[in-house]
Amino acid sequence: MPEQFLPGAEVHRLDDAPMAGDGGARAGWHITWDRNATAAAPADLVPFDNLVQYFAGSGAGSAPHLLWDPFTGRVAQFFSATSRSKSFVNKAGGVETNRKGNLLVQIETVFFPYCQVDGRVYATVADTPCVGLDRIVEWLRSWGVPDDWPMGWPDWSSQRNAGIWDSTSGHYGHSQVPENDHNDPGPMPLGMFQTNTAARTDRRRLDEEVR
């Protein structure tokens, strides 16, 4: 069985609770968007430890499964993989969001547009080094999340289809989840699945050479 906690993650466990159990494995992507910056007025990235403290404390009511820093690869985990997390809005009597399916791992990327790190400004997550993204995708794949964005690769627009969300496994941006009004995470790296596949192929080839 896959591991409940991402190997290497810093665990700050909150209150696990069951999923709806109505089928499918999904991943939901967010950015923390803790500051509003512009190309003309960039701002320094909020420290990872500050956000860990927030989600483990006063922000526990909106905590994700994972908090990921794409500049260092650090990951904190607040819920086990098969628990619900709390980063999506879920309206009473509406479409299920946080508890949808058998698995819905939500990832908050430590990022906001035009954040500044070591003197360089980054407009999108896709522009960052994305350190550790491969191991997150590999872990999600081990839980049955397919390498696909059922509503298309995310950008800064919002596109929501309750039927697709309800019936289809895969990766979803916050901008693609019913009942929500955020348009993050913005563009994600186009090679996030291909790179992982290549790495897995390289490991298989190495194993064969060793044998």
Secondary structure, DSSP 8 states (H G I E B T S, - for coil): ---SS-TT-EE----------SS-EEEEEEE---S---SSS-EE---HHHHHHHHHTTTGGG--SEEE-TTT--EEE-S-TTS----S---TTS---TT-SSEEEEEEES--TTEEETTEEESSGGGS--TTHHHHHHHHHHTT--S--TT-S--SS----HHHHHH--EEEEGGGSTT-----S----TTTTHHHHHHHHHHHHHHHHH-
